[in-house]
């Protein structure tokens, strides 16, 4: 009986920590535009674990001139506004050369 209670407690603790909802963790704002390039690096050495680490991306090079652009728009500007009523914004993606 004691073992069952411990297992049940562990399940409840696990559920509490796995059912997290994130509300805009990247702090996107409507109108924000992001550009992404496909890149290649000869090597990236992440170093040690932990906070305060600095990665050196100085040898990063674009693989092509293709550019992926993402723009944050109001959900009302999409055809999905009725499906996602609680959403504040959407991400619009396009490829540009």
Backbone torsions as a table, in degrees:
resi	resn	phi	psi	omega
1	UNK	NA	-41.9	179.7
2	UNK	-64.5	-39.5	178.6
3	UNK	-63.7	-40.3	178.7
4	UNK	-63.8	-40.1	179.4
5	UNK	-65.7	-40.1	178.6
6	UNK	-65.1	-44.3	178.7
7	UNK	-62.0	-42.8	179.5
8	UNK	-62.4	-40.2	177.4
9	UNK	-63.0	-41.6	179.1
10	UNK	-65.2	-39.8	178.2
11	UNK	-62.3	-45.3	179.8
12	UNK	-64.0	-40.8	177.6
13	UNK	-63.8	-42.8	179.2
14	UNK	-62.0	-42.7	179.8
15	UNK	-63.8	-38.5	-179.8
16	UNK	-61.5	-41.4	-176.0
17	UNK	-84.7	-16.9	179.7
18	UNK	-94.4	-14.5	-176.8
19	UNK	-99.4	49.8	-179.5
20	UNK	-89.1	143.0	176.0
21	UNK	-115.0	128.4	-179.8
22	UNK	-102.7	133.9	-179.6
23	UNK	-111.5	94.5	177.2
24	UNK	54.3	58.6	-177.3
25	UNK	-64.9	-21.9	-179.2
26	UNK	-92.9	1.3	176.9
27	UNK	58.2	43.4	176.5
28	UNK	-64.4	148.4	176.8
29	UNK	-129.0	143.0	178.3
30	UNK	-58.3	132.3	-178.4
31	UNK	97.8	-14.4	179.3
32	UNK	-66.1	135.5	178.9
33	UNK	-120.5	133.7	178.4
34	UNK	-121.2	140.5	178.1
35	UNK	-115.9	135.6	-179.4
36	UNK	-126.0	131.3	177.1
37	UNK	-114.9	143.1	173.1
38	UNK	-78.7	122.3	-174.0
39	UNK	-123.5	165.7	178.0
40	UNK	-137.9	143.9	176.6
41	UNK	-130.1	143.4	177.0
42	UNK	-64.1	-40.5	176.4
43	UNK	-165.9	146.0	173.1
44	UNK	-130.6	119.3	179.4
45	UNK	-104.1	106.8	-176.3
46	UNK	-69.5	-15.2	179.0
47	UNK	75.6	-154.7	-176.1
48	UNK	-77.9	163.4	174.9
49	UNK	-74.3	163.0	172.4
50	UNK	108.6	175.9	-178.1
51	UNK	-80.0	165.5	176.9
52	UNK	75.5	15.1	179.7
53	UNK	-86.2	145.8	177.9
54	UNK	-119.4	125.9	176.8
55	UNK	-98.0	142.6	-178.8
56	UNK	-101.6	108.6	179.0
57	UNK	-104.5	22.0	-175.3
58	UNK	-65.2	-21.6	-180.0
59	UNK	-97.2	15.6	178.6
60	UNK	-74.7	132.0	-178.8
61	UNK	-132.2	143.4	176.4
62	UNK	-67.6	137.5	177.7
63	UNK	-84.3	-28.7	179.2
64	UNK	-154.9	176.4	177.8
65	UNK	-87.7	-0.5	179.3
66	UNK	-64.4	138.8	-175.7
67	UNK	-130.2	132.9	175.0
68	UNK	-104.7	124.8	-179.4
69	UNK	-113.8	136.9	175.8
70	UNK	-125.2	131.8	179.4
71	UNK	-122.1	137.5	176.8
72	UNK	-88.4	122.0	-178.4
73	UNK	-124.2	163.5	176.2
74	UNK	-67.8	142.7	179.2
75	UNK	-61.4	-28.2	179.8
76	UNK	-67.3	-15.1	178.5
77	UNK	-86.1	2.3	-178.7
78	UNK	-112.9	167.3	175.8
79	UNK	-82.5	-0.2	-176.4
80	UNK	-101.3	7.3	-174.3
81	UNK	-60.1	-29.4	179.4
82	UNK	-78.0	-27.2	179.6
83	UNK	-79.7	-32.1	-175.9
84	UNK	-120.2	67.4	-174.0
85	UNK	-64.1	-28.0	-178.4
86	UNK	-86.4	-7.2	-177.2
87	UNK	-76.3	143.9	177.1
88	UNK	-97.5	-30.5	-177.2
89	UNK	-149.5	169.2	177.5
90	UNK	-135.9	164.8	179.9
91	UNK	-110.2	120.9	179.3
92	UNK	-104.8	125.2	-174.6
93	UNK	-116.5	139.9	173.4
94	UNK	-149.6	153.9	178.0
95	UNK	-100.8	134.0	179.2
96	UNK	-128.9	152.4	176.3
97	UNK	-112.6	NA	NA
